[in-house]
């Protein structure tokens, strides 16, 4: 048997194109993506803090960028990523104690993570804009 025949007879492992998507799978991917997004958001937060330490003129420039409509969209996304990632961490913490592994519980936790992150993000922004 040649090497080509051996490779042709190997079973295919599941991949994105043939794997059936589930809510828990999507939340797992979103948890990883929000973790990556938090790195970028932390760089923006660092930029803002450095601008505040540098002086009024530079802080006014950076604050103007963050206060623009595109800046507010990015900050809203950062807020959602932070809250979504936190709730995903709580979901994993629940799993660490051996709870929530049944199909209904897994789906309920994943749905609560999604709905909760959206609702809390909106609530935080409503409060933030009201205080502002």
SULLIN-V230333 format. One line per field, one symbol per residue. ss: DSSP state (h for helix, s for strand, l for the rest). psi: psi as a letter, one per 40 degrees, with the letter a starting at -180 (. if undefined). Layout:
ss->???
psi->???
This chain:
ss->llhhhhhhllllllllllllllhhhhhhhhhhhhhhhhhhhhhhhhhhhhhhhhlhhhhhhhhhhhhlhhhhhhhhhhhhhhhhhhhhhhhhhhhhllllllhhhhhhhhhhhhhhhhhhhhhhhhhhhhhl
psi->hiddddddeiihiiiddehhhiddddddddddddddddddddddddddddddddidddddddddddeiddddddddddddddddddddddddddddeeifeiddddddddddddddddddddddddddddd.
